[in-house]
């Protein structure tokens, strides 16, 4: 394949003698390949060259050369920090230091929102107050912790909704566990979680 490309280059450079010698070498080494390539070339008006894959060792050697280090480093920085931030090592380092300083300064100042342990509704520490501390929304607190304050009919309907939700979640988790290896470990009752999830219908 290299000899064929070389013969094509000699032909483009109008060096017929070198082209013929290279083709003869190709025919001696791989006559079948030479026949196939020349047959394809006859069918194409402008001819063609073969795209040869570069060995990994060659790429590594080129990347380690002094004149190529800047380009390699730039490509690596651009994948992590595109744009102006990745244009220079100093800008990249400064951007990461600023991000780390902001993260450290704001750590612990905000409480993250969560989900109700029973119905899955969103809990905001700032808006829900005590409800977020017990990991239950106000409706589920009244339903499970103070059932005497809830309307009996609405309580029955709500329990039925939670039962359907629990059944749907169990089926979805089973399907995900079968389709995705390791997905079972993402659930709260998965192995190594250190916690045990109870049914949303149990007190």
Secondary structure, DSSP 8 states (H G I E B T S, - for coil): -HHHHHHHHHHHTT-HHHHHHHHHHHHHH-HHHHHHHHHHHHHSSS---------HHHHHHHHTSHHHHHHHHHHHHHHHS-TTGGGSHHHHHHHHHHHHHHHHHHTTTS---EE-TTT--EE-HHHHTHHHHTT--HHHIIIII-GGGS-HHHHHHHHHHHHHHHHHHHHHHHHHHHHSTTGGGGSTTSTT-------TT--
